[in-house]
Amino acid sequence: VQLQASGGGSVQAGDSLRLSCAASGRISTYSMGWFRQAPGKEREFVAAISYSGGLTQYTDSVKGRFTISRDNAKNTLYLRMNGLEPEDTAVYYCAVNTRSSLPDSSPREYSGWGQGTLVTVSS
């Protein structure tokens, strides 16, 4: 499965963005996740979702602001980001976990990665 992330951009603090991740194949049995990497930092977990969308997991810093969702009929993953902060500036990557249907925060569990989309938040 190949992934294509889109929707990044340059915004002001407090603004919203919706990232999309289109998959080239069927993803309905796999969990998926979003990760991000800020300049000079390691890639970190943002959010993950189970195969059906019924279970989600978030890193503490985005809880209440970000929402992960998926449309299996469209083979697409989303990340709605509200109340963006300068600390959210990073390249955002979507990923698919072909070994599990449950959300997981470890990047080692994900076997397929998109190319990343840049989100820049200015104060």
C-alpha positions as a LaTeX table, in Angstrom:
\begin{tabular}{lrrr}
\hline
Residue & $x$ (\AA) & $y$ (\AA) & $z$ (\AA) \\
\hline
Val1 & 0.00 & 0.00 & 0.00 \\
Gln2 & 1.39 & 3.39 & $-1.00$ \\
Leu3 & 0.34 & 6.50 & 0.87 \\
Gln4 & 0.08 & 10.11 & $-0.29$ \\
Ala5 & $-0.30$ & 12.81 & 2.35 \\
Ser6 & $-1.63$ & 16.27 & 1.54 \\
Gly7 & $-3.23$ & 19.31 & 3.12 \\
Gly8 & $-0.29$ & 20.93 & 4.84 \\
Gly9 & 0.39 & 24.62 & 4.66 \\
Ser10 & 1.42 & 27.79 & 6.46 \\
Val11 & $-1.10$ & 29.11 & 8.96 \\
Gln12 & $-1.37$ & 31.40 & 11.95 \\
Ala13 & $-1.62$ & 30.19 & 15.54 \\
Gly14 & $-5.21$ & 29.26 & 16.31 \\
Asp15 & $-6.05$ & 28.30 & 12.74 \\
Ser16 & $-7.19$ & 24.89 & 11.53 \\
Leu17 & $-6.04$ & 22.46 & 8.86 \\
Arg18 & $-7.19$ & 19.07 & 7.66 \\
Leu19 & $-4.59$ & 16.63 & 6.45 \\
Ser20 & $-5.53$ & 13.80 & 4.14 \\
Cys21 & $-3.73$ & 10.57 & 3.35 \\
Ala22 & $-4.83$ & 8.68 & 0.27 \\
Ala23 & $-3.91$ & 5.01 & 0.04 \\
Ser24 & $-3.33$ & 3.22 & $-3.24$ \\
Gly25 & $-4.99$ & 0.06 & $-1.98$ \\
Arg26 & $-7.48$ & $-1.28$ & 0.49 \\
Ile27 & $-6.78$ & $-0.25$ & 4.08 \\
Ser28 & $-9.99$ & $-1.33$ & 5.78 \\
Thr29 & $-8.37$ & $-4.09$ & 7.84 \\
Tyr30 & $-5.36$ & $-2.09$ & 9.03 \\
Ser31 & $-4.80$ & 0.44 & 11.74 \\
Met32 & $-3.28$ & 3.72 & 10.64 \\
Gly33 & $-1.50$ & 6.62 & 12.25 \\
Trp34 & $-0.10$ & 10.10 & 11.94 \\
Phe35 & 3.40 & 11.03 & 13.04 \\
Arg36 & 5.35 & 14.26 & 12.81 \\
Gln37 & 8.94 & 15.36 & 12.73 \\
Ala38 & 10.01 & 18.88 & 13.65 \\
Pro39 & 13.36 & 20.29 & 12.52 \\
Gly40 & 16.18 & 18.79 & 14.55 \\
Lys41 & 13.89 & 16.40 & 16.39 \\
Glu42 & 12.97 & 12.75 & 16.14 \\
Arg43 & 9.77 & 11.57 & 14.55 \\
Glu44 & 7.00 & 11.44 & 17.13 \\
Phe45 & 3.60 & 9.87 & 17.39 \\
Val46 & 0.56 & 12.12 & 16.92 \\
Ala47 & $-2.53$ & 9.93 & 16.57 \\
Ala48 & $-3.65$ & 6.46 & 15.56 \\
Ile49 & $-6.92$ & 4.81 & 14.64 \\
Ser50 & $-8.18$ & 1.25 & 14.50 \\
Tyr51 & $-9.28$ & $-0.44$ & 11.28 \\
Ser52 & $-12.92$ & 0.49 & 11.78 \\
Gly53 & $-12.34$ & 3.91 & 13.29 \\
Gly54 & $-13.87$ & 2.84 & 16.57 \\
Leu55 & $-10.69$ & 3.22 & 18.59 \\
Thr56 & $-8.37$ & 6.19 & 18.56 \\
Gln57 & $-5.22$ & 7.17 & 20.40 \\
Tyr58 & $-3.55$ & 10.57 & 20.72 \\
Thr59 & $-0.39$ & 12.00 & 22.15 \\
Asp60 & $-1.16$ & 14.24 & 25.12 \\
Ser61 & $-0.13$ & 17.49 & 23.44 \\
Val62 & $-2.84$ & 17.23 & 20.76 \\
Lys63 & $-5.73$ & 15.79 & 22.76 \\
Gly64 & $-8.80$ & 17.96 & 22.41 \\
Arg65 & $-7.36$ & 19.79 & 19.40 \\
Phe66 & $-6.72$ & 17.08 & 16.79 \\
Thr67 & $-9.12$ & 14.44 & 15.50 \\
Ile68 & $-8.08$ & 11.41 & 13.49 \\
Ser69 & $-10.65$ & 9.75 & 11.26 \\
Arg70 & $-10.86$ & 7.50 & 8.24 \\
Asp71 & $-13.10$ & 6.71 & 5.31 \\
Asn72 & $-12.45$ & 3.12 & 4.32 \\
Ala73 & $-14.70$ & 3.39 & 1.29 \\
Lys74 & $-12.34$ & 6.05 & $-0.05$ \\
Asn75 & $-9.17$ & 4.44 & 1.34 \\
Thr76 & $-8.38$ & 7.75 & 3.01 \\
Leu77 & $-7.12$ & 8.79 & 6.43 \\
Tyr78 & $-7.65$ & 12.26 & 7.88 \\
Leu79 & $-6.26$ & 14.45 & 10.63 \\
Arg80 & $-8.30$ & 17.47 & 11.59 \\
Met81 & $-6.12$ & 19.96 & 13.45 \\
Asn82 & $-7.77$ & 22.80 & 15.35 \\
Gly83 & $-6.17$ & 25.43 & 17.54 \\
Leu84 & $-2.80$ & 25.03 & 15.90 \\
Glu85 & 0.21 & 26.19 & 17.86 \\
Pro86 & 3.75 & 27.05 & 16.72 \\
Glu87 & 4.88 & 23.85 & 18.49 \\
Asp88 & 2.83 & 21.88 & 15.95 \\
Thr89 & 5.16 & 22.96 & 13.16 \\
Ala90 & 6.55 & 19.79 & 11.57 \\
Val91 & 6.42 & 17.50 & 8.60 \\
Tyr92 & 3.43 & 15.22 & 9.12 \\
Tyr93 & 3.54 & 11.62 & 7.93 \\
Cys94 & 0.76 & 9.10 & 7.61 \\
Ala95 & 1.50 & 5.43 & 8.10 \\
Val96 & $-0.23$ & 2.07 & 7.84 \\
Asn97 & 0.19 & $-0.83$ & 10.23 \\
Thr98 & $-0.36$ & $-3.96$ & 8.18 \\
Arg99 & 0.30 & $-6.19$ & 11.19 \\
Ser100 & $-2.52$ & $-4.99$ & 13.36 \\
Ser101 & $-6.05$ & $-3.62$ & 13.28 \\
Leu102 & $-5.60$ & $-1.73$ & 16.58 \\
Pro103 & $-4.02$ & 1.70 & 17.10 \\
Asp104 & $-0.38$ & 1.81 & 18.16 \\
Ser105 & 1.91 & 4.69 & 19.03 \\
Ser106 & 5.19 & 2.99 & 18.12 \\
Pro107 & 6.55 & 3.91 & 14.69 \\
Arg108 & 8.27 & 0.50 & 14.57 \\
Glu109 & 4.86 & $-1.14$ & 14.13 \\
Tyr110 & 4.15 & 0.72 & 10.91 \\
Ser111 & 5.35 & $-0.75$ & 7.65 \\
Gly112 & 4.19 & 1.82 & 5.12 \\
Trp113 & 4.80 & 5.55 & 5.18 \\
Gly114 & 3.66 & 8.50 & 3.09 \\
Gln115 & 6.04 & 11.18 & 1.85 \\
Gly116 & 5.03 & 13.81 & 4.42 \\
Thr117 & 3.30 & 17.16 & 4.25 \\
Leu118 & 4.68 & 20.30 & 5.89 \\
Val119 & 2.68 & 22.22 & 8.45 \\
Thr120 & 4.06 & 25.59 & 9.53 \\
Val121 & 2.35 & 27.53 & 12.30 \\
Ser122 & 3.44 & 31.08 & 12.99 \\
Ser123 & 2.65 & 33.06 & 16.12 \\
\hline
\end{tabular}
